């Protein structure tokens, strides 16, 4: 009797937990989606809206046409796309090659280089020495001053190494017996088995590059090389609030449209990368 009562009590407790958990996540989902819907609604109405008006009373895409037609906004968008693609490509290239080298246990000095990389995750030279290095390398006021620091990400390299270490050693041994070179093993075996890791880490690089602001402030002075996030900040600054002057565009509508343009790319990318992302975040957790 007591066993049956305990079972019923445990079942009710689990049911209550499931209900409360569902309510909590629905609440969190609403808190995240409602602001986006509000901004989208504001971007389609060419007048100032007060309060939580989620359904536009008019559909007007003039702000979006302005963003893609004006060089002051279109050029930063192109810069953002370029730096995001280059950072992601270089970041994945450096991370995968570096991680593959670090799992070569028989290579002389591999532990030393591994410890040196781990050291840079804890300590760095600081803002001023980094700036002086960029100046010495003549990278100031170039997009490489933004791309290279983000592509050289030791955290992502360590994650990739953990994933490579989780691959069955028998695959490497079989490839070696078949006469495959280390580079051939990397290209023909390691990379095809690393789609989840590549998608996850590539997403990390892409999101960081697309959202970057600090490096542009520190290393870029040419206004033609600013990215869309920097321009978006200027749209909200009082001194730049006149971007839409001379047109019939409401500044709040223009700001809302710029926000939507900045978040839309990854709103479409995330659903397609989700299955790889969920697998990639656990990479290296289980080893043979």
N, C-alpha and C positions, 0 to 999 in steps of 0.2 A: 504493500500500500504506500509505504514511504517512498519507495523507488518510483512508483507511478506519479506521485505528487511532485517529486524532485524533477522528473522528466517534464511534466506540465509546466512547472515553474521556470525551468530552463528554456523551454520552447517559447513561453510568453516573454521572457526577458530578451530572447533573440529577436522576436517579432517587434518588440518595442524599439530595440536598437536599430533594426532595419528601417523602421518607419522614421525614427529621428534622424538617421543617417541620410535617408532620401530627402527629408525636409531641409536638412542642412545644405546638401549639395544643390537642391533646387534654388534655395535662397542665394547661394554663392553664384550660381549660373545667372540668376536674374540681376544680381549686382554687377556682373561683368557685361551682360548683353545690353541692358537698358541704356547705359551711357553711350554705347556704340550706335544704337538705334536713334538716340537723341541727336548725336552729331550728324548721322546720315540724314535725318529729317531736316536739320538746320541747313545742311549743305544744299538741299534741294529747294529751299525757300529763300528768295532773294529779299528778305527783310528780317529785321531783328525780332527774335522770338524769345519771350520770357516764359518761365515755367517749364514743366515737363510735357511738352507737346511732341508726342512720338510719331504721329501720323501727319505728314505734310499736307497743307491745304492747297498746295500747288506743286507741280513738278517742273523745276527749272534747272537745267544743266549749264547755265551760263558760267558758273564758277569753275566747273571742270573744263569747259572750253577755254577759259582764260588761262588756267594752269598749264594746259598743253600747247597753248598758242604763244604765250609770252616767254621770251628768252630768259627773263629774270627768274622764272620758276621752272621752265622746261630744262634749261641747262643744268641746274642743281640736281634735278631728277635723273638726268643722264649720268652725271658724275656719281650719284649714289648707286645706280645700276652697275656702272663700270667697276667701281671700287668693291662692290659686293661680290661680283663674279670673279675678279682677280684675287681678292682676299681668300675666297672659298677655294679656288683652284690651287693657289700657292700653299694655303694652309693645309689642305688635304695632301698635297704632294710632299711637303716637308714632314708632316706628321706620320704619314704611312712609311716613307723611306726611313725616317729616324727611328720609328718604332720597330721596324723590321731589323735594323742594324742592332738595336739594343737587345733583341732576343737571341742574337748570335753569341751564345755563352762561350764558345771556344775562341772568339776574337780577342786578341790582346787589348787590355785597357777598357773593355766594355763596361765593367763595374765603375771605373773611375768616371767615365763620361756620364753614366747613369746618375751617379751621386752629384756630379756638377750640375746636371739639369735639375735634379731635385732641389739643389741649393738655391737655384734661381727662382723657384716657386716660393721660397720663404723670404729671401733677401733680394733686393734690386738696387741699382745704382742711385736711384732717386730722380727727381724731376729735372734738376739743373744739369747733372752729368749726362742724362739721356738727351737733353736738348743740345748740349755741346757735342755729343757724338753725332747727332743728326746734322749739326752744322759742319762738323769736320768731314762728314761723308758727302756733303753738298746735297743733302736731301731736303733741306728746308724749302718750303714753297713749291714742293712737288707732291703729287699724289702718292709717290712711293713712301713718303714719310708717314702716310696713313696706312698703306697696305702692308708694308713689311712688319711693323710692330704687332699688328693684329694677326698676321699669318704665322709669326713665330710664337706660338702658344704652347708652352710646355705642358700645361694641364691636359690639353687635348692629345698631345703626343703620348703622355703617360696612359691615358685612357685607351688609346689605340694599341699601345704595347700590351696592356692587360688583356685586350681582346685577342691579340696575336698569340699570347702565351696560353690562352684557353683553347687554341686549335689543337687537334690531336697530333701528337708527335709522330705517329705512324705515317701521317701524310707526308711529312718532311722526309722521313726515312725512305718511304717508297719512291718519292721523287728523286732522291739522291741515288738510290739503287738504279733507277731508270736512266741515270746520266743527266739529269736536269741540273743546270747551274743554279746558284743562289738567286740570280736575277730572274731566271726562268721560273723557278719555284715561286718567287714573289708575284710575277705577272700571271702565271697560269693557274696557280693554286690559291695563294693567300688572298689576292684581291677579289677573285670571284666569290670566295667564302666570306668576304667582309662587307657585304652590301649593307647589312644593318648598321655596322660601325661607321661606314662611310656616310650613310644617310644621316645618322645622329650627329656625328662630329661636323659634317658639312653644314647641317642646320645650325649648330652652335656658331660656326664661323660666319654664316650668312646673316643670322640675326644680329650678331655683334657688329658686323661691318655696316649693315643697313641702318642701325640705330646709332652709329658712332657720331660723336659731337666733340669730345675733348681734344682729339688729335688735330682736328681742323682749327680749333682755337689756338693750340700751342704752336703748330708748325706751318700753317697756311695763312698767308696774308693777301694773296691774290683772290679777289672776290669772285673771279670766274671759276675758281676751283673749289668753291664751297659746295657742300652736298645739300640734299633736300632737307635733312634734319636741321642744319644750320639755318637755312632759309625759313624753315617752319618756325624756328625760334624768333627770327626777325619779324615774321608776320604778327607775332604776339607781343613784340616790343613796341612801345609807344612811338619811338622815333621812326619805326618802319611801318606804322599803321596806314601810311598813305599809298601802299602798293596798288590798291585798287582805285586810287583817285584818277579822275578823268574818265572813268567808266561808270556804268550804272550798276556796279556790283557792290553789294553790301559787304563791308569788311568782315563781319562775323560769318557771313556765308562763305566767303573766300577762305577764312581760317578753318572752318569746319570741313570744307572740301579738301583742303590740303592735308588735314589729319586723316581723312578717309583714304586719300591716295597713298599716304605713307604706311598705312596698316593693311591695305587690301592685298598686297603681294603675298604676305605670309598667312593671311586668312585662307588663301587658296592652296598654299604649299603645305601647310600643316596637315590637312586631312589625308593627302596622298602619302605623306612621309610618316604618318602616325604609327603604322604597323612596324616600320623599321625603327622608329624612334623608341617605341616601347621595348623592342628587343635590344636595342643598342644601349639603353640606360642600365641594363643588367650585364653588360658585356664584361667578361673577366671574372664574374662572380662565381662561376663553376668551372673548375679545371679538371682535366683528365687525371 
